């Protein structure tokens, strides 16, 4: 048994690092136990033959949360971040997401027969998204990212800036984006799909508006790559006295009644603490880690175990013999959302062609930052939706992400070939420019992060199926000294809310969770 800590943190992604850094500010002794061989989790990145690739997340919103948190931790430098933009491309249109008036006119140029519906759509979303910009992009930090008078001032500012949402507030929290898009485009399934139907099933209209705002104004990329950014957080954590153990998988949570006494790793080491924070997968916590899961309320346990998680992706990592100027002629911006088909069968586990349907997200990693690739070359990541269970578990016949087979390798090669072929619509002649290629599947993500089914955003965005859709946060557990942080603790998850959860939980443990709301 190791010396007793104030807090043991399970998981070294942005939630675990945020939790640890805030605990240090409070003078608490903590240790982070990370399964992988580097920090990062869903934000991990890899270097291959001089090319840098982001494995999961490709950039992040700020929304008045991420940068204030980093600033509070002494880790924010605006010169270290680049504002990255989005492009929407389909077989019928090619639109840059620069501002709403420009998008309105561009879509009307491509779909003149639907001009009336396009005007209605942008008449509806433009004032609401501009309100979101006032609320989250004005430089005023979000209330959960500050304390004391700053929190009070932030709450008052948020109330004042949200006035433009008042009339639509009920609709955007009960209707789905799919319903709104079908209302405005009943006769144009292409635009209905592009503006709402093609999102996550039953995703709230509020979340659609959030993406329209963030894609247009508020996505950011660290100049060191996401892995470099996470490494900076990890270095600061160590330098300030925190302990961090990599390649350390927590397999057991040892309890006595409603109290956690220690955790045990796969190597048999035990770590005791006053408190424990799990930033990872709660399904694994209940099913595999707890020595006595019966202490978890039966109904809640069953709901959590059965809860659907977010989508998974395949990521093609491509090193190109093409300099940035040549690549920019084709991709135009850091992110290209390329809708290859107007259907959403990409998650059909039985369709052998599922990976060629729906959207692909083409991320020019070195678009602004040539140092993320060898001189005169470029790094590209192309992601497509795909089910963890596709083709009988990717040919493995099992749910175990660590099982691989000859069929698994064969399917990986096919998917990688098809992704490259499909991407040539955006980058002609791409296949002849590739000097490095590799594919990560949803099973790769599950091996890296231990996330169930390779999920990339926590729980499902389906508001009718997600058990968190009405509760939004779940920091406490049935055990008195065990808490949740990370994208499974707060819905709808993602980088920003994961970082915020670390702040809330660290302060909530020692100061009370209700205080995080008001003071």
C-alpha positions, -999 to 999 in steps of 0.1 A, spaced: 0 0 0 13 34 -10 13 64 13 -22 78 17 -31 107 -6 -58 134 -2 -72 124 -36 -65 96 -61 -76 106 -97 -83 78 -121 -76 90 -156 -51 115 -171 -72 132 -198 -81 169 -195 -106 162 -167 -81 144 -146 -54 170 -152 -78 198 -145 -89 181 -113 -53 176 -102 -42 211 -109 -71 226 -90 -64 203 -60 -28 216 -60 -40 252 -59 -60 241 -28 -29 226 -12 -40 190 -16 -18 160 -23 -30 140 -53 -19 114 -78 -32 107 -113 -32 71 -125 -34 70 -163 -40 38 -183 -22 50 -214 15 56 -221 8 93 -223 -18 117 -210 -47 129 -231 -74 102 -234 -97 113 -262 -74 143 -269 -44 121 -275 -21 128 -304 7 108 -320 38 115 -340 47 91 -369 78 97 -391 77 134 -384 39 138 -390 17 148 -361 -19 135 -359 -47 141 -334 -63 107 -326 -98 117 -313 -107 154 -308 -94 176 -335 -99 211 -319 -120 226 -291 -145 253 -284 -138 279 -257 -173 291 -250 -161 312 -221 -150 282 -202 -118 266 -215 -96 297 -216 -107 311 -183 -99 278 -166 -65 276 -182 -59 313 -172 -69 305 -136 -44 277 -137 -17 299 -151 -16 280 -184 -33 303 -209 -13 322 -235 -35 335 -264 -4 334 -287 -4 296 -283 -39 291 -299 -52 295 -334 -89 302 -343 -98 274 -368 -127 276 -392 -151 251 -408 -162 244 -443 -194 224 -453 -191 205 -486 -215 181 -503 -220 169 -538 -243 200 -542 -226 228 -524 -194 242 -509 -199 267 -481 -174 284 -458 -187 290 -422 -175 326 -418 -207 345 -409 -244 340 -412 -252 365 -439 -225 351 -461 -237 315 -455 -273 325 -462 -263 339 -496 -240 310 -505 -267 284 -497 -292 303 -517 -268 303 -547 -265 265 -545 -302 258 -537 -321 287 -554 -353 266 -554 -352 266 -515 -344 303 -510 -375 309 -490 -367 281 -465 -331 292 -463 -341 328 -454 -365 314 -427 -337 292 -413 -312 320 -411 -338 345 -399 -343 320 -370 -308 310 -361 -289 343 -367 -302 363 -337 -301 332 -315 -265 324 -324 -255 360 -320 -270 358 -285 -249 328 -278 -219 348 -291 -227 375 -265 -231 349 -238 -200 328 -245 -178 347 -268 -177 382 -254 -147 377 -231 -169 373 -200 -161 339 -184 -188 314 -179 -200 313 -142 -187 278 -135 -152 289 -145 -149 316 -118 -156 322 -81 -168 349 -58 -178 383 -72 -166 372 -106 -192 344 -105 -219 368 -95 -209 393 -122 -208 364 -148 -243 352 -138 -257 387 -141 -240 392 -174 -253 359 -187 -288 368 -177 -286 402 -194 -270 388 -226 -294 359 -228 -324 382 -233 -324 374 -270 -331 338 -262 -361 344 -240 -388 340 -267 -373 308 -281 -360 293 -248 -388 267 -245 -387 256 -281 -349 251 -282 -350 230 -251 -378 207 -261 -377 205 -299 -350 187 -319 -329 201 -347 -343 175 -370 -379 188 -364 -369 224 -371 -350 215 -403 -380 195 -416 -403 224 -407 -383 248 -430 -373 223 -457 -402 199 -461 -396 196 -498 -358 196 -499 -344 165 -481 -309 176 -488 -311 208 -468 -333 191 -442 -305 165 -438 -277 190 -438 -292 215 -413 -308 190 -389 -317 155 -399 -280 145 -403 -271 154 -367 -274 130 -338 -308 115 -336 -332 135 -313 -304 160 -306 -320 191 -289 -323 222 -311 -303 241 -285 -273 219 -292 -277 224 -330 -276 262 -324 -246 257 -302 -227 240 -331 -239 267 -356 -224 293 -332 -192 275 -323 -184 262 -359 -186 298 -371 -168 317 -344 -154 297 -315 -132 267 -323 -95 267 -314 -64 247 -319 -32 247 -298 -1 254 -318 16 225 -301 -11 201 -312 -36 187 -287 -11 163 -273 14 191 -268 -13 211 -249 -21 182 -227 16 176 -221 19 212 -209 -8 206 -184 9 174 -172 43 191 -169 27 219 -148 10 193 -126 43 175 -120 63 207 -115 38 219 -89 42 187 -69 16 163 -83 23 127 -90 15 111 -123 18 75 -132 14 64 -168 7 28 -180 -11 23 -147 -46 8 -152 -69 8 -122 -86 -26 -121 -102 -26 -86 -120 -1 -63 -119 -15 -28 -148 -5 -6 -161 -9 29 -198 -2 30 -203 32 13 -167 42 17 -139 36 -9 -107 26 9 -82 22 -19 -78 14 -56 -57 -14 -70 -39 -15 -104 -34 -43 -128 1 -47 -113 -13 -52 -78 -3 -18 -64 -28 -2 -40 -33 35 -35 -53 48 -5 -68 83 -2 -95 103 16 -113 109 -18 -113 93 -52 -123 108 -86 -131 86 -115 -128 106 -148 -133 75 -170 -160 51 -180 -187 46 -153 -199 14 -170 -164 -2 -164 -164 13 -129 -196 -6 -120 -191 -38 -140 -154 -45 -135 -138 -22 -110 -160 -21 -79 -154 -50 -55 -190 -47 -43 -213 -32 -70 -243 -41 -49 -236 -10 -29 -247 10 -60 -285 13 -61 -298 -15 -83 -320 7 -106 -294 34 -111 -268 7 -117 -288 -9 -144 -297 24 -160 -260 34 -161 -249 1 -175 -275 1 -202 -271 38 -211 -262 44 -248 -229 62 -254 -220 86 -281 -209 77 -316 -175 63 -326 -152 71 -355 -125 57 -377 -96 80 -381 -73 78 -411 -38 94 -404 -23 105 -436 12 120 -442 12 139 -475 40 148 -498 23 181 -503 32 215 -488 6 236 -470 1 260 -498 -9 232 -522 -31 216 -496 -49 249 -488 -60 251 -524 -81 219 -518 -92 219 -482 -95 258 -478 -98 256 -440 -86 236 -410 -118 215 -409 -139 203 -438 -172 185 -431 -178 166 -463 -213 151 -465 -207 123 -490 -243 111 -489 -276 124 -475 -283 95 -453 -272 84 -419 -266 47 -422 -230 51 -412 -237 34 -378 -254 4 -394 -233 -25 -380 -246 -49 -407 -239 -27 -438 -205 -35 -452 -205 -1 -469 -215 19 -439 -182 37 -436 -187 53 -470 -220 70 -459 -228 102 -440 -201 127 -434 -164 126 -432 -144 152 -413 -112 162 -430 -88 179 -406 -57 196 -420 -36 193 -388 -7 213 -402 -29 239 -420 -18 268 -398 12 250 -382 37 236 -407 59 224 -378 34 196 -373 47 179 -404 81 174 -420 93 204 -441 74 206 -474 48 180 -463 14 180 -445 -5 161 -419 -41 151 -425 -67 133 -404 -99 121 -420 -126 108 -396 -158 89 -405 -186 75 -383 -185 38 -378 -200 14 -352 -178 -4 -327 -198 -36 -335 -196 -32 -373 -192 -65 -392 -193 -88 -362 -171 -66 -340 -148 -57 -369 -143 -94 -377 -133 -103 -341 -166 -118 -331 -162 -103 -296 -168 -71 -276 -132 -72 -263 -113 -42 -278 -80 -59 -272 -89 -89 -295 -75 -85 -331 -77 -110 -359 -67 -114 -396 -102 -103 -405 -98 -72 -384 -67 -63 -402 -84 -69 -436 -113 -46 -427 -89 -19 -415 -71 -20 -449 -104 -18 -468 -118 11 -447 -85 30 -450 -85 25 -488 -121 36 -491 -115 67 -469 -86 78 -491 -107 71 -523 -137 91 -510 -115 120 -499 -102 125 -534 -134 144 -541 -119 171 -519 -82 165 -526 -78 152 -562 -49 128 -566 -46 123 -529 -36 86 -531 -5 95 -551 6 120 -525 5 97 -494 39 88 -478 24 76 -445 -9 60 -437 -25 44 -407 -61 37 -395 -75 38 -360 -108 22 -355 -134 26 -327 -117 -4 -311 -84 14 -312 -100 43 -293 -114 19 -267 -79 4 -262 -64 38 -257 -90 52 -234 -111 23 -221 -142 42 -233 -171 18 -240 -176 12 -277 -149 37 -286 -173 66 -277 -158 100 -285 -182 124 -266 -194 105 -235 -231 97 -234 -254 97 -264 -266 130 -277 -301 114 -282 -322 134 -258 -349 107 -257 -325 79 -247 -298 96 -227 -304 92 -189 -285 125 -184 -307 146 -207 -327 160 -178 -302 159 -151 -271 171 -170 -246 165 -142 -236 135 -122 -206 142 -100 -216 122 -70 -218 84 -67 -235 62 -41 -201 61 -23 -194 89 1 -159 97 -11 -160 86 -48 -168 112 -74 -172 114 -112 -155 139 -135 -150 140 -172 -173 137 -202 -195 110 -185 -202 132 -155 -217 161 -174 -239 161 -205 -233 167 -234 -196 161 -226 -168 172 -248 -135 190 -241 -148 221 -224 -172 205 -201 -146 178 -191 -122 206 -181 -150 223 -162 -160 191 -144 -125 189 -130 -128 224 -115 -163 217 -101 -154 184 -86 -121 194 -70 -138 225 -54 -170 206 -47 -152 179 -26 -138 204 -2 -162 233 -5 -196 218 -13 -211 214 -48 -239 239 -43 -214 266 -38 -201 261 -73 -235 273 -86 -236 306 -68 -204 318 -51 
